[in-house]
């Protein structure tokens, strides 16, 4: 009996020692993949920030549509939320989004008053502002 138990212990020990390099390689591979994903996320965020900056400038000059600016902004918010590491960070991102959408509503109203856009543009901006406010309210409700 003792010989069998000793044999079993030896097999387990040898198997564990043999598996150690494989485990270390697997962990190193996962770390490398994690770093690659983080770098890709960073590049995506940088690209989307530049896009939103460009679209915002174009929209203010009335050479880009409201829809193109909102699409770019939505994509940036989505990427930022994906990269956020805490609930507080997500809430901060959503508060910034609400503020931006509020600014766009005011811009649409001003353009409507001067006849440069239709009431549909104001309604679309208002609906997008409400969408942002709903997302923020949901996030804050989850925090409680």
N, C-alpha and C positions, 0 to 999 in steps of 0.2 A: 504494500500500500504506500509506504513512504517513497518508494522508488517512482511509482506512478505520479504521486503528488509533486515530487521534485522534477520529474520530466515535464509535467504540465506547467509548473512555474517557469522552467527554463524556456519552454516554447513560447509562453506568453511574453517573457522578457525579451527574447530574440525578435519576436514579431513586433513588439513595441519599438525596439531599437531600429529595426529595418524600416518601420513606417515613419520614423522621425524625419528623415530627409524629405520624404514625400510631403509630409505635413508642412514643413518649413517652405518647400517650393510652392505649395498650394497657397500658403499665406502670403508669400512674396508676390505671387501672381495676382492675388486679390488686391493687395496694396497698390500694385502697379495699375491695375484696372481702375481702382478708385481714383487714383491721381489723374489718370487719363480722362475719366468722366468729369472730375472737378475742373480740369483745364478746358474741356469742351463746353461745360456750362458757363465758365468765365468768358470764353470767346463769344458764346451766344449772347450773353448779357451785354458785353461791350458792343457787339454789332447792333443789337436791338436798341440800346441807348442812343447810338449814333443815328439810327433810323428815326427814332422818335424826335430827336433834336432836329434833324433835317425836315421831317414832316411838319413839325411845329413851326419852324421858320417859314416853310412854304405856305402853310395854312394862314399864317399871319399876313403874308404878302398876297393872299388869295390866289395862289397858284397851285394849291393842293386842295383836294376835297376833304370835307369833314370826315367822311367814311375812311379815307386812307389814313388819316391821323388816328382815328379811333382804333382801326385794325392794328396799326403799329403799336399803339399804347396797350391794347389788350394783350398782344403777344409779349410785350415787355413785362407787364404785370404777371402774366402766367409764368414766365421764366423766373422772375424774382421770387414769386411764391414757391416755385419748385426748389429754388436754392435756399430759401429761408430756413434757418436752423432752429427757430423758436416761434412760439405763438406770438410773442411780443413783436418779433420781426415781421411776421405776417400781418399783424394788426397795423403796424406802422406803414407797411407797403399799401395796404388797403385804404388807410386814411389819406395817404398821398394821392391815391387814385381818385378817391371821392373829391378831393380838393381840385384836382385837374379837371375832372368832369364838370364840377361846379363852374370853373373858369370857362370851359367850353360852352356851357349853357349861356352864361352872360355874353360871351362873344357872339353866339348865334342870335340872341335877342337884339344885340346892338346892330348886327347886320340886317336883321329883319326890319328893324325900325327905319333903316336907311334904304330898304328895298333891294338889298343885295342877295338875300336868301328868302325862301318861302317859309311859311309857318311849319311846313313839314320838317325843315332843318331844325327848328327850335324844338319841336316835339321829339325828334330823334335824339337830340342832345339831352333833353330832359329824361327820356327813357334810359339812356346810357348812364346818366347821373344816378337815377334810381337803382339801376343794376348794381352800380358800385356801392351805393349805400346799403343795399340788401346784403351784398357779400360781406361788408364790414360788420353789419349787425349780426349776421350768422357767426362770424369769427369771434366776435365779442361774447356772444351767447355761449359758445363752446368753451371759452375761457373760464366762465363762472362755474 
